[in-house]
Amino acid sequence: MHGPTVRTSPSPLPFEAFAGQVRRPANAMPAYTTVVLSDRDLSDICADLLMVPPVPDPQAAAILEQ
């Protein structure tokens, strides 16, 4: 079981949806309230995650053609 994908090209998860999953998770993950994680820190984490490049298409890997 896992949460939503934050970065889904070309449409990343909107901040509001990301924050909702962190503050009120739909699965077994504990909720991170503002007592534990400030809104500023949550925003910074989301921004950092959005900077991670998308995973390349494994079918495009040249090594798989051999």
Backbone atoms as SQL, in Angstrom:
CREATE TABLE atoms (id INTEGER PRIMARY KEY, chain TEXT, resi INTEGER, resn TEXT, atom TEXT, x REAL, y REAL, z REAL);
INSERT INTO atoms VALUES
  (1, 'A', 1, 'MET', 'N', 0.847, -1.168, 0.000),
  (2, 'A', 1, 'MET', 'CA', 0.000, 0.000, 0.000),
  (3, 'A', 1, 'MET', 'C', 0.898, 1.238, 0.000),
  (4, 'A', 2, 'HIS', 'N', 0.570, 2.225, -0.811),
  (5, 'A', 2, 'HIS', 'CA', 1.361, 3.444, -0.863),
  (6, 'A', 2, 'HIS', 'C', 0.456, 4.628, -1.180),
  (7, 'A', 3, 'GLY', 'N', 0.996, 5.820, -0.979),
  (8, 'A', 3, 'GLY', 'CA', 0.238, 7.038, -1.214),
  (9, 'A', 3, 'GLY', 'C', 0.296, 7.469, -2.666),
  (10, 'A', 4, 'PRO', 'N', -0.253, 8.637, -2.962),
  (11, 'A', 4, 'PRO', 'CA', -0.282, 9.114, -4.339),
  (12, 'A', 4, 'PRO', 'C', 1.097, 9.518, -4.830),
  (13, 'A', 5, 'THR', 'N', 1.270, 9.474, -6.122),
  (14, 'A', 5, 'THR', 'CA', 2.510, 9.917, -6.728),
  (15, 'A', 5, 'THR', 'C', 2.499, 11.438, -6.781),
  (16, 'A', 6, 'VAL', 'N', 3.512, 12.053, -6.210),
  (17, 'A', 6, 'VAL', 'CA', 3.578, 13.518, -6.182),
  (18, 'A', 6, 'VAL', 'C', 3.887, 14.054, -7.565),
  (19, 'A', 7, 'ARG', 'N', 4.859, 13.441, -8.234),
  (20, 'A', 7, 'ARG', 'CA', 5.266, 13.943, -9.542),
  (21, 'A', 7, 'ARG', 'C', 4.778, 12.972, -10.600),
  (22, 'A', 8, 'THR', 'N', 3.773, 13.373, -11.325),
  (23, 'A', 8, 'THR', 'CA', 3.254, 12.584, -12.428),
  (24, 'A', 8, 'THR', 'C', 3.259, 13.493, -13.646),
  (25, 'A', 9, 'SER', 'N', 4.257, 13.308, -14.480),
  (26, 'A', 9, 'SER', 'CA', 4.364, 14.157, -15.664),
  (27, 'A', 9, 'SER', 'C', 3.206, 13.882, -16.594),
  (28, 'A', 10, 'PRO', 'N', 2.677, 14.856, -17.250),
  (29, 'A', 10, 'PRO', 'CA', 3.047, 16.266, -17.164),
  (30, 'A', 10, 'PRO', 'C', 2.281, 17.026, -16.088),
  (31, 'A', 11, 'SER', 'N', 1.449, 16.363, -15.283),
  (32, 'A', 11, 'SER', 'CA', 0.621, 17.050, -14.292),
  (33, 'A', 11, 'SER', 'C', 0.972, 16.600, -12.877),
  (34, 'A', 12, 'PRO', 'N', 1.859, 17.338, -12.191),
  (35, 'A', 12, 'PRO', 'CA', 2.199, 16.956, -10.826),
  (36, 'A', 12, 'PRO', 'C', 0.995, 17.127, -9.899),
  (37, 'A', 13, 'LEU', 'N', 1.005, 16.415, -8.793),
  (38, 'A', 13, 'LEU', 'CA', -0.045, 16.511, -7.796),
  (39, 'A', 13, 'LEU', 'C', -0.087, 17.941, -7.272),
  (40, 'A', 14, 'PRO', 'N', -1.252, 18.605, -7.290),
  (41, 'A', 14, 'PRO', 'CA', -1.329, 19.982, -6.770),
  (42, 'A', 14, 'PRO', 'C', -0.974, 20.020, -5.276),
  (43, 'A', 15, 'PHE', 'N', -0.442, 21.151, -4.838),
  (44, 'A', 15, 'PHE', 'CA', -0.027, 21.282, -3.442),
  (45, 'A', 15, 'PHE', 'C', -1.165, 20.958, -2.488),
  (46, 'A', 16, 'GLU', 'N', -2.365, 21.399, -2.787),
  (47, 'A', 16, 'GLU', 'CA', -3.505, 21.177, -1.893),
  (48, 'A', 16, 'GLU', 'C', -3.751, 19.673, -1.702),
  (49, 'A', 17, 'ALA', 'N', -3.637, 18.904, -2.759),
  (50, 'A', 17, 'ALA', 'CA', -3.822, 17.455, -2.670),
  (51, 'A', 17, 'ALA', 'C', -2.672, 16.815, -1.888),
  (52, 'A', 18, 'PHE', 'N', -1.452, 17.276, -2.136),
  (53, 'A', 18, 'PHE', 'CA', -0.285, 16.780, -1.406),
  (54, 'A', 18, 'PHE', 'C', -0.456, 17.064, 0.082),
  (55, 'A', 19, 'ALA', 'N', -0.801, 18.304, 0.418),
  (56, 'A', 19, 'ALA', 'CA', -0.978, 18.692, 1.816),
  (57, 'A', 19, 'ALA', 'C', -2.108, 17.883, 2.457),
  (58, 'A', 20, 'GLY', 'N', -3.175, 17.651, 1.732),
  (59, 'A', 20, 'GLY', 'CA', -4.276, 16.859, 2.260),
  (60, 'A', 20, 'GLY', 'C', -3.847, 15.444, 2.595),
  (61, 'A', 21, 'GLN', 'N', -3.020, 14.840, 1.745),
  (62, 'A', 21, 'GLN', 'CA', -2.532, 13.478, 1.995),
  (63, 'A', 21, 'GLN', 'C', -1.617, 13.450, 3.217),
  (64, 'A', 22, 'VAL', 'N', -0.815, 14.488, 3.400),
  (65, 'A', 22, 'VAL', 'CA', 0.097, 14.533, 4.546),
  (66, 'A', 22, 'VAL', 'C', -0.665, 14.829, 5.837),
  (67, 'A', 23, 'ARG', 'N', -1.605, 15.756, 5.770),
  (68, 'A', 23, 'ARG', 'CA', -2.356, 16.169, 6.972),
  (69, 'A', 23, 'ARG', 'C', -3.465, 15.168, 7.338),
  (70, 'A', 24, 'ARG', 'N', -4.114, 14.575, 6.335),
  (71, 'A', 24, 'ARG', 'CA', -5.227, 13.642, 6.560),
  (72, 'A', 24, 'ARG', 'C', -5.069, 12.435, 5.636),
  (73, 'A', 25, 'PRO', 'N', -4.090, 11.571, 5.911),
  (74, 'A', 25, 'PRO', 'CA', -3.808, 10.455, 5.011),
  (75, 'A', 25, 'PRO', 'C', -4.981, 9.475, 4.923),
  (76, 'A', 26, 'ALA', 'N', -5.117, 8.879, 3.761),
  (77, 'A', 26, 'ALA', 'CA', -6.201, 7.934, 3.511),
  (78, 'A', 26, 'ALA', 'C', -5.778, 6.506, 3.839),
  (79, 'A', 27, 'ASN', 'N', -4.537, 6.298, 4.202),
  (80, 'A', 27, 'ASN', 'CA', -4.062, 4.933, 4.469),
  (81, 'A', 27, 'ASN', 'C', -3.450, 4.855, 5.864),
  (82, 'A', 28, 'ALA', 'N', -2.531, 3.952, 6.072),
  (83, 'A', 28, 'ALA', 'CA', -1.951, 3.703, 7.391),
  (84, 'A', 28, 'ALA', 'C', -0.894, 4.728, 7.807),
  (85, 'A', 29, 'MET', 'N', -0.548, 5.652, 6.934),
  (86, 'A', 29, 'MET', 'CA', 0.454, 6.663, 7.277),
  (87, 'A', 29, 'MET', 'C', -0.082, 7.560, 8.398),
  (88, 'A', 30, 'PRO', 'N', 0.771, 7.908, 9.375),
  (89, 'A', 30, 'PRO', 'CA', 0.296, 8.822, 10.417),
  (90, 'A', 30, 'PRO', 'C', 0.080, 10.226, 9.850),
  (91, 'A', 31, 'ALA', 'N', -0.840, 10.948, 10.443),
  (92, 'A', 31, 'ALA', 'CA', -1.092, 12.338, 10.031),
  (93, 'A', 31, 'ALA', 'C', 0.021, 13.228, 10.585),
  (94, 'A', 32, 'TYR', 'N', 0.502, 14.133, 9.759),
  (95, 'A', 32, 'TYR', 'CA', 1.509, 15.106, 10.180),
  (96, 'A', 32, 'TYR', 'C', 0.815, 16.450, 10.340),
  (97, 'A', 33, 'THR', 'N', 0.445, 16.779, 11.575),
  (98, 'A', 33, 'THR', 'CA', -0.240, 18.035, 11.862),
  (99, 'A', 33, 'THR', 'C', 0.767, 19.178, 11.862),
  (100, 'A', 34, 'THR', 'N', 0.271, 20.393, 11.994),
  (101, 'A', 34, 'THR', 'CA', 1.159, 21.558, 12.025),
  (102, 'A', 34, 'THR', 'C', 2.020, 21.580, 13.287),
  (103, 'A', 35, 'VAL', 'N', 1.661, 20.785, 14.295),
  (104, 'A', 35, 'VAL', 'CA', 2.496, 20.672, 15.492),
  (105, 'A', 35, 'VAL', 'C', 3.794, 19.951, 15.142),
  (106, 'A', 36, 'VAL', 'N', 3.713, 19.003, 14.231),
  (107, 'A', 36, 'VAL', 'CA', 4.869, 18.197, 13.842),
  (108, 'A', 36, 'VAL', 'C', 5.574, 18.786, 12.622),
  (109, 'A', 37, 'LEU', 'N', 4.798, 19.290, 11.665),
  (110, 'A', 37, 'LEU', 'CA', 5.331, 19.774, 10.389),
  (111, 'A', 37, 'LEU', 'C', 4.622, 21.073, 10.027),
  (112, 'A', 38, 'SER', 'N', 5.360, 22.168, 10.033),
  (113, 'A', 38, 'SER', 'CA', 4.743, 23.469, 9.751),
  (114, 'A', 38, 'SER', 'C', 4.290, 23.548, 8.290),
  (115, 'A', 39, 'ASP', 'N', 3.377, 24.477, 8.013),
  (116, 'A', 39, 'ASP', 'CA', 2.925, 24.689, 6.633),
  (117, 'A', 39, 'ASP', 'C', 4.097, 25.082, 5.739),
  (118, 'A', 40, 'ARG', 'N', 5.012, 25.870, 6.278),
  (119, 'A', 40, 'ARG', 'CA', 6.196, 26.295, 5.509),
  (120, 'A', 40, 'ARG', 'C', 7.067, 25.092, 5.152),
  (121, 'A', 41, 'ASP', 'N', 7.325, 24.236, 6.141),
  (122, 'A', 41, 'ASP', 'CA', 8.133, 23.040, 5.882),
  (123, 'A', 41, 'ASP', 'C', 7.437, 22.109, 4.891),
  (124, 'A', 42, 'LEU', 'N', 6.125, 21.957, 5.030),
  (125, 'A', 42, 'LEU', 'CA', 5.366, 21.118, 4.103),
  (126, 'A', 42, 'LEU', 'C', 5.475, 21.671, 2.683),
  (127, 'A', 43, 'SER', 'N', 5.370, 22.970, 2.542),
  (128, 'A', 43, 'SER', 'CA', 5.503, 23.607, 1.236),
  (129, 'A', 43, 'SER', 'C', 6.910, 23.400, 0.663),
  (130, 'A', 44, 'ASP', 'N', 7.919, 23.523, 1.518),
  (131, 'A', 44, 'ASP', 'CA', 9.310, 23.309, 1.079),
  (132, 'A', 44, 'ASP', 'C', 9.533, 21.862, 0.627),
  (133, 'A', 45, 'ILE', 'N', 8.966, 20.902, 1.363),
  (134, 'A', 45, 'ILE', 'CA', 9.105, 19.491, 0.991),
  (135, 'A', 45, 'ILE', 'C', 8.453, 19.244, -0.361),
  (136, 'A', 46, 'CYS', 'N', 7.257, 19.778, -0.551),
  (137, 'A', 46, 'CYS', 'CA', 6.556, 19.603, -1.827),
  (138, 'A', 46, 'CYS', 'C', 7.378, 20.203, -2.964),
  (139, 'A', 47, 'ALA', 'N', 7.907, 21.395, -2.765),
  (140, 'A', 47, 'ALA', 'CA', 8.719, 22.045, -3.798),
  (141, 'A', 47, 'ALA', 'C', 9.955, 21.215, -4.118),
  (142, 'A', 48, 'ASP', 'N', 10.588, 20.664, -3.090),
  (143, 'A', 48, 'ASP', 'CA', 11.773, 19.814, -3.309),
  (144, 'A', 48, 'ASP', 'C', 11.409, 18.566, -4.105),
  (145, 'A', 49, 'LEU', 'N', 10.294, 17.931, -3.771),
  (146, 'A', 49, 'LEU', 'CA', 9.876, 16.729, -4.494),
  (147, 'A', 49, 'LEU', 'C', 9.573, 17.030, -5.958),
  (148, 'A', 50, 'LEU', 'N', 9.029, 18.196, -6.220),
  (149, 'A', 50, 'LEU', 'CA', 8.710, 18.562, -7.600),
  (150, 'A', 50, 'LEU', 'C', 9.956, 18.858, -8.427),
  (151, 'A', 51, 'MET', 'N', 11.094, 19.066, -7.758),
  (152, 'A', 51, 'MET', 'CA', 12.355, 19.306, -8.459),
  (153, 'A', 51, 'MET', 'C', 13.018, 18.008, -8.920),
  (154, 'A', 52, 'VAL', 'N', 12.571, 16.874, -8.382),
  (155, 'A', 52, 'VAL', 'CA', 13.133, 15.583, -8.772),
  (156, 'A', 52, 'VAL', 'C', 12.672, 15.291, -10.199),
  (157, 'A', 53, 'PRO', 'N', 13.613, 14.988, -11.094),
  (158, 'A', 53, 'PRO', 'CA', 13.211, 14.734, -12.480),
  (159, 'A', 53, 'PRO', 'C', 12.343, 13.479, -12.579),
  (160, 'A', 54, 'PRO', 'N', 11.468, 13.449, -13.576),
  (161, 'A', 54, 'PRO', 'CA', 10.630, 12.267, -13.758),
  (162, 'A', 54, 'PRO', 'C', 11.488, 11.030, -14.037),
  (163, 'A', 55, 'VAL', 'N', 10.968, 9.891, -13.655),
  (164, 'A', 55, 'VAL', 'CA', 11.650, 8.630, -13.916),
  (165, 'A', 55, 'VAL', 'C', 11.612, 8.382, -15.420),
  (166, 'A', 56, 'PRO', 'N', 12.762, 8.053, -16.018),
  (167, 'A', 56, 'PRO', 'CA', 12.757, 7.809, -17.463),
  (168, 'A', 56, 'PRO', 'C', 11.936, 6.568, -17.801),
  (169, 'A', 57, 'ASP', 'N', 11.424, 6.545, -19.003),
  (170, 'A', 57, 'ASP', 'CA', 10.663, 5.408, -19.487),
  (171, 'A', 57, 'ASP', 'C', 11.609, 4.225, -19.615),
  (172, 'A', 58, 'PRO', 'N', 11.375, 3.120, -18.867),
  (173, 'A', 58, 'PRO', 'CA', 12.300, 1.992, -18.944),
  (174, 'A', 58, 'PRO', 'C', 12.374, 1.385, -20.347),
  (175, 'A', 59, 'GLN', 'N', 11.331, 1.530, -21.125),
  (176, 'A', 59, 'GLN', 'CA', 11.356, 1.006, -22.496),
  (177, 'A', 59, 'GLN', 'C', 12.313, 1.782, -23.381),
  (178, 'A', 60, 'ALA', 'N', 12.672, 3.010, -22.956),
  (179, 'A', 60, 'ALA', 'CA', 13.585, 3.825, -23.757),
  (180, 'A', 60, 'ALA', 'C', 15.052, 3.558, -23.412),
  (181, 'A', 61, 'ALA', 'N', 15.314, 2.721, -22.432),
  (182, 'A', 61, 'ALA', 'CA', 16.693, 2.433, -22.018),
  (183, 'A', 61, 'ALA', 'C', 17.385, 1.608, -23.121),
  (184, 'A', 62, 'ALA', 'N', 18.511, 2.113, -23.593),
  (185, 'A', 62, 'ALA', 'CA', 19.247, 1.459, -24.685),
  (186, 'A', 62, 'ALA', 'C', 19.686, 0.054, -24.301),
  (187, 'A', 63, 'ILE', 'N', 19.990, -0.177, -23.035),
  (188, 'A', 63, 'ILE', 'CA', 20.485, -1.489, -22.619),
  (189, 'A', 63, 'ILE', 'C', 19.430, -2.575, -22.822),
  (190, 'A', 64, 'LEU', 'N', 18.168, -2.201, -22.791),
  (191, 'A', 64, 'LEU', 'CA', 17.107, -3.187, -22.984),
  (192, 'A', 64, 'LEU', 'C', 16.992, -3.661, -24.434),
  (193, 'A', 65, 'GLU', 'N', 17.626, -2.931, -25.340),
  (194, 'A', 65, 'GLU', 'CA', 17.563, -3.295, -26.749),
  (195, 'A', 65, 'GLU', 'C', 18.560, -4.396, -27.113),
  (196, 'A', 66, 'GLN', 'N', 19.447, -4.737, -26.192),
  (197, 'A', 66, 'GLN', 'CA', 20.491, -5.742, -26.474),
  (198, 'A', 66, 'GLN', 'C', 20.001, -7.129, -26.155);
